[in-house]
Amino acid sequence: MRITCVGGGPAGLYFAVLAKLADPGHEITVLERNPAGVTWGWGVVFWDDLLDDLFRYDPVSAERIWEAACQWDEYEVRATGKPVTHLPGYGFSLGRHKLLEILSTRATELGVRISWSDDLGDPSALPPADLVVACDGAGSRIRQSNAEHFGAEVDVADNKYIWLGTPHVFDTFTFGFVRTEAGWIWYHAYPFNDTTSTFIVECTPSTWSGLGFDTMDAAAGTARLREIFAGHLNGQPLIDQRADLGGTGWLNFRRVTAQRWDHGNVVLMGDAAHTTHFAIGSGTKLAMQDAMALADAVASGDELPVALERYEHRRKAAMAPLQRAARASSSWFEHVGDYADLPARRFSYALSNRRGEFPVWRYALHISTQNTVPRTLLRWTLSARRWSRARRRPGTTTVAAGQVIPHTA
């Protein structure tokens, strides 16, 4: 089968890897508009569920991803006028550049052809293929070229946000809220290697304009944000990757949905088919799980229309709970002011339960684990669970101390 993937992000590259593993005879080409080694974005986050899937589908790339990842062991919540509180949980983060490097290297090893700097301006000019995988992002030109058939809808969220980086390496995943003269502004930050952290800033439109960001270029805007978050950055700067282009990275989140994901031999995948708000950190996970499901469908031996229909149904069913959670989460952040005056422990609990899913006993656990000894015991328990889960995966390394260790920030 001749397969063309339009877009060399995690979804397109990982699908190419899995399709080639399933049938080395496939002729697979990935078209990527950026040059090799160039990408926008900072770090991505993921959790054990994605790692389990990655090791099941391709232990080789999974182990490379795991070894390169940073691990964080809890969430920290900081807010103006409140003591620092903590939320239980652990996760992993990895630079987007590193992730794409791992996946493109693995794809090339297997015989996938990657065409860099291939900016497909006209979808009708695609080379002949039995299957075209449109993984060209939320603004997919392939989807837009058949917009009526795919039935794509775009909902634009109210809040403004900007995806930045900083050389300040946070100890763990951190939410920071700062009260300004124009209202609350906050960040989601996490380390993804030894030298850099992702730093996503968000605020309401009135706060954004009230602080003057509507009139600032990238340099002035990042300088103003550095001033606002000075108490959180340890003297380090913030970096807007779009500054050199003369623009600024401030955006409104666009929630993309599509009624249909396939059209003839064309199928949507990743952000081209759906987007999920960054507040739940699942974009990369969903894109790579799309790739797994599509690879399974193509390898099933069914006629292509049947296989693509099965892929769509499987992924829509799996994503529905996460999409509901994402909508609840983004709505909570749009109404931060309703919770801002709560005492510190109640505020951080409201943040952690913004999807409204927790049983009553979780509040008691939250309150008790703000003290050092119970918090330490809970971290030990989660660490043991992480180790137990990790040691069951193929290709992991268990050391003498009884820990399974990826890179740790």
C-alpha positions in Angstrom: 0.0 0.0 0.0 1.2 3.5 -0.8 0.6 5.8 2.2 1.2 9.5 2.4 1.1 11.3 5.7 0.6 15.0 5.4 2.2 16.4 8.5 5.3 15.3 10.4 4.1 15.8 14.0 3.8 13.0 16.6 0.6 11.6 15.0 2.0 11.4 11.4 5.4 10.1 12.4 4.1 7.5 14.9 1.5 6.2 12.5 4.2 5.8 9.8 6.3 3.8 12.3 3.4 1.5 13.3 2.2 1.0 9.7 5.7 0.1 8.6 6.1 -2.3 11.5 2.8 -4.0 10.6 3.8 -4.4 6.9 7.4 -3.5 5.8 6.1 -3.6 2.2 4.1 -0.4 2.6 5.6 2.6 0.8 5.2 5.4 3.3 6.0 9.0 2.8 5.7 11.8 5.4 5.4 15.3 4.1 6.5 17.9 6.6 6.5 21.7 5.9 9.3 22.5 8.4 12.9 21.8 7.8 14.4 18.8 9.7 15.0 19.7 13.3 12.8 22.7 13.3 9.5 22.8 15.3 7.3 25.2 17.2 6.4 24.5 20.7 8.1 23.6 24.0 7.4 20.5 26.0 4.6 18.0 26.0 3.2 16.0 29.0 1.9 12.5 29.3 1.1 9.8 31.9 1.4 6.1 32.5 -1.5 5.2 30.3 0.2 6.5 27.2 3.5 4.8 28.2 1.7 1.5 28.5 0.3 1.9 25.0 3.7 3.0 23.5 5.5 0.0 25.0 2.8 -2.4 23.7 2.9 -1.0 20.1 6.7 -0.3 19.7 9.0 -1.0 22.6 12.0 0.5 20.7 10.6 4.0 20.3 8.8 3.8 23.7 12.0 3.1 25.6 13.8 6.0 23.8 10.9 8.3 24.8 10.9 7.2 28.4 14.6 7.5 28.8 14.5 11.1 27.4 11.6 12.2 29.6 11.6 14.2 32.8 9.5 12.9 35.7 7.6 15.1 38.1 6.1 13.8 41.3 3.3 16.2 42.3 1.5 19.4 41.4 2.3 22.7 43.2 -0.2 25.5 43.4 0.9 29.1 44.1 -1.5 32.1 44.3 -1.1 35.6 45.4 -1.9 36.0 49.1 -2.1 32.2 49.8 0.3 29.7 51.1 1.7 27.1 48.7 -0.4 23.9 48.4 0.2 20.6 46.7 -1.8 18.1 44.7 -1.0 14.4 44.4 0.0 12.8 41.1 2.9 12.3 38.9 3.6 12.5 35.2 6.3 12.9 32.5 7.3 15.6 30.1 9.5 15.7 27.0 10.6 18.5 24.7 8.5 18.4 21.5 11.7 18.7 19.5 13.1 15.6 21.2 10.0 13.7 20.7 9.9 14.4 17.0 13.6 13.6 16.7 13.0 10.2 18.3 10.0 9.4 16.1 11.6 10.6 12.8 14.8 8.6 13.6 12.7 5.5 14.3 10.6 6.0 11.1 13.8 6.4 9.0 15.3 3.3 10.5 12.2 1.3 9.3 12.4 2.7 5.8 9.8 5.5 5.9 10.7 8.4 3.6 10.4 11.9 5.2 10.2 14.9 2.9 11.2 17.9 4.9 10.4 21.5 3.9 7.6 20.2 1.9 4.8 22.8 2.3 1.8 21.4 0.4 0.0 24.5 -0.7 -2.5 22.6 -2.9 -4.0 19.4 -1.5 -4.9 18.4 -5.1 -1.2 18.2 -5.9 -0.6 15.2 -3.5 1.4 12.4 -5.1 -0.7 9.3 -5.9 -1.5 7.2 -2.8 -3.8 4.4 -1.7 -4.2 6.2 1.7 -3.7 9.9 2.5 -3.5 10.6 6.3 -4.3 14.3 7.0 -2.4 15.1 10.2 -1.6 18.7 9.3 -2.9 20.3 12.4 -5.9 22.2 13.6 -6.0 24.4 10.5 -5.7 21.4 8.2 -5.8 22.4 4.6 -6.8 19.0 3.5 -9.8 19.1 5.8 -10.7 22.6 4.7 -10.5 21.5 1.0 -13.5 19.2 1.7 -15.0 21.2 4.5 -18.6 20.4 3.7 -18.0 16.7 3.7 -16.0 16.6 6.9 -18.4 18.9 8.7 -15.8 20.6 10.8 -16.8 23.0 13.5 -14.6 25.4 15.4 -15.5 26.9 18.7 -13.3 29.7 19.9 -12.7 29.9 23.7 -12.9 33.3 25.5 -9.6 33.2 27.3 -6.3 34.4 25.9 -3.2 32.2 26.2 0.4 32.1 25.1 2.8 29.2 25.0 6.2 30.3 26.3 9.5 28.8 27.5 11.9 29.7 30.2 15.4 28.7 31.4 14.0 28.5 34.9 13.6 24.8 35.6 10.6 24.2 37.8 10.9 21.5 40.5 7.6 20.0 39.4 4.4 20.7 37.5 3.3 24.1 38.9 0.2 26.3 38.6 0.8 29.9 39.5 -1.9 32.6 39.9 -1.1 36.3 40.3 -3.5 39.0 41.1 -2.9 42.2 39.1 -4.6 45.5 38.9 -6.5 44.3 35.9 -7.5 40.9 37.3 -6.0 37.4 37.7 -3.4 36.0 35.3 -1.9 32.5 35.7 0.5 29.9 34.3 0.9 26.2 33.8 4.6 25.3 34.0 6.6 22.1 33.9 10.3 21.1 33.2 11.0 19.0 30.1 14.8 18.8 30.3 17.6 19.9 32.5 17.6 23.5 31.2 14.1 24.5 30.1 10.5 24.6 31.2 7.3 25.1 29.4 5.4 28.2 30.6 1.8 28.6 29.4 0.2 31.9 30.4 -3.6 32.4 30.4 -6.0 35.1 31.4 -9.5 36.5 30.6 -9.8 39.0 27.7 -10.5 41.9 30.0 -7.3 41.2 32.0 -5.3 40.7 28.8 -6.4 44.1 27.4 -6.3 45.7 30.8 -2.6 44.8 31.1 -1.9 46.2 27.7 -1.0 43.1 25.8 -3.3 44.0 23.0 -0.9 46.8 22.1 2.4 45.1 22.8 4.8 43.2 20.5 6.4 39.9 21.5 9.4 41.5 23.2 7.4 44.0 25.2 4.8 41.4 26.1 7.3 38.8 27.4 9.1 41.6 29.4 5.8 42.5 31.0 5.0 38.9 31.8 8.4 38.5 33.3 7.7 41.4 35.6 4.3 40.0 36.6 5.7 36.6 37.4 9.0 37.7 38.8 8.4 35.9 42.1 8.0 32.6 40.2 10.9 32.8 37.7 14.0 33.2 39.9 15.3 36.0 37.7 15.0 34.1 34.5 13.4 35.4 31.3 10.5 34.2 29.3 10.8 33.3 25.6 8.3 33.8 22.8 9.3 31.8 19.8 7.4 34.1 17.5 9.3 37.2 18.6 11.8 36.9 15.7 8.9 36.8 13.2 7.7 40.1 14.4 4.4 38.8 15.8 3.3 37.5 19.2 2.1 34.1 20.3 -1.2 35.2 22.1 -4.1 33.0 20.9 -7.6 32.0 21.7 -8.0 28.2 22.0 -9.9 26.7 19.0 -11.8 23.5 19.7 -12.1 21.6 16.5 -14.5 18.8 15.9 -15.5 17.0 12.7 -18.6 15.0 11.9 -16.8 12.7 9.5 -13.1 11.7 9.6 -12.8 10.0 6.2 -13.5 10.9 2.6 -12.6 8.3 0.0 -8.9 7.4 0.6 -8.4 10.5 2.9 -8.6 10.2 6.7 -8.1 12.8 9.4 -5.9 12.3 12.4 -4.7 14.2 15.5 -5.5 18.0 15.6 -6.9 17.8 12.1 -9.8 15.8 13.4 -10.1 17.1 16.9 -8.5 19.4 19.5 -8.6 19.2 23.2 -7.9 22.1 25.6 -4.3 22.3 26.9 -5.6 22.5 30.5 -5.8 18.7 30.6 -2.5 18.1 28.7 -3.8 15.4 26.4 -3.1 16.7 22.9 0.0 14.6 22.2 -1.5 11.5 23.9 -4.7 11.6 21.8 -2.7 12.2 18.6 -0.5 9.2 19.2 -3.4 7.0 20.2 -5.1 8.0 17.0 -2.1 6.7 15.2 -2.3 3.4 17.1 -6.0 3.0 16.2 -5.5 3.9 12.6 -2.6 1.5 12.3 -4.7 -1.3 13.8 -7.5 -0.5 11.3 -5.3 -0.5 8.3 -3.6 -3.8 9.4 -7.0 -5.5 9.9 -7.2 -6.6 6.3 -10.7 -5.0 5.9 -11.6 -3.0 2.9 -10.3 0.6 3.4 -13.7 2.2 3.8 -14.6 -0.3 6.5 -11.3 0.1 8.2 -11.5 3.9 8.3 -15.0 3.8 9.7 -13.9 1.4 12.5 -11.0 3.7 13.3 -13.3 6.8 13.6 -15.8 5.0 15.8 -13.1 3.6 18.1 -11.5 7.0 18.6 -14.6 9.0 19.0 -15.8 6.7 21.7 -12.5 6.7 23.5 -12.2 10.5 23.4 -15.7 11.4 24.5 -14.9 11.4 28.3 -11.7 13.4 27.8 -13.5 16.0 25.6 -16.1 16.5 28.3 -13.4 16.8 30.9 -11.5 19.3 28.7 -14.7 21.5 28.3 -15.2 21.5 32.1 -11.6 22.3 32.7 -11.5 25.2 30.3 -14.7 26.5 31.7 -13.2 26.5 35.2 -10.3 28.6 34.1 -12.7 31.1 32.3 -14.2 31.7 35.8 -11.1 31.7 38.0 -12.4 34.9 39.6 -15.3 32.9 41.2 -12.8 30.8 43.2 -10.0 33.3 43.7 -11.1 34.3 47.2 -11.3 30.8 48.6 -8.7 29.8 51.3 -5.6 28.2 49.8 -6.6 24.5 50.4 -10.1 25.0 49.1 -8.8 26.9 46.1 -6.3 24.2 45.1 -8.9 21.5 45.6 -11.3 23.4 43.4 -8.5 23.5 40.8 -7.8 19.8 41.0 -11.6 18.9 40.9 -12.4 21.3 38.1 -13.9 18.4 36.1 -16.2 17.6 39.0 -15.3 13.9 39.1 -14.0 13.4 42.6 -15.8 11.5 45.4 -16.3 13.2 48.7 -13.4 11.5 50.4 -10.9 13.1 48.1 -11.4 16.4 49.8 -10.4 14.9 53.2 -7.4 13.3 51.5 -6.5 16.7 50.0 -6.7 18.5 53.3 -4.7 15.9 55.2 -1.9 15.6 52.6 -1.0 19.3 52.9 0.9 18.4 56.0 4.5 17.1 55.5 4.2 13.5 56.8 0.9 12.4 55.1 2.1 14.2 51.9 5.4 12.2 52.0 3.6 9.0 52.6 1.3 9.6 49.6 4.2 10.4 47.4 5.9 7.1 48.4 2.7 5.2 47.7 2.4 6.8 44.2 6.1 6.1 43.6 5.7 2.5 44.4 2.7 2.3 42.1 4.7 3.9 39.3 7.6 1.5 39.8 5.3 -1.5 39.9 3.6 -0.4 36.7 6.8 0.4 34.9 8.6 -2.8 35.7 5.9 -4.8 33.8 6.7 -3.0 30.6 9.1 -4.6 28.1 12.5 -3.0 27.6 12.6 -1.1 31.0 15.7 -1.0 33.2 15.4 -2.0 36.9 18.3 -0.9 39.0 19.6 -2.3 42.3 17.7 0.2 44.4 14.5 -1.3 43.1 13.5 1.7 41.0 12.7 1.9 37.3 14.3 5.1 36.2 13.9 7.4 33.2 15.7 10.7 33.1 14.5 12.8 36.1 14.7 16.6 36.2 
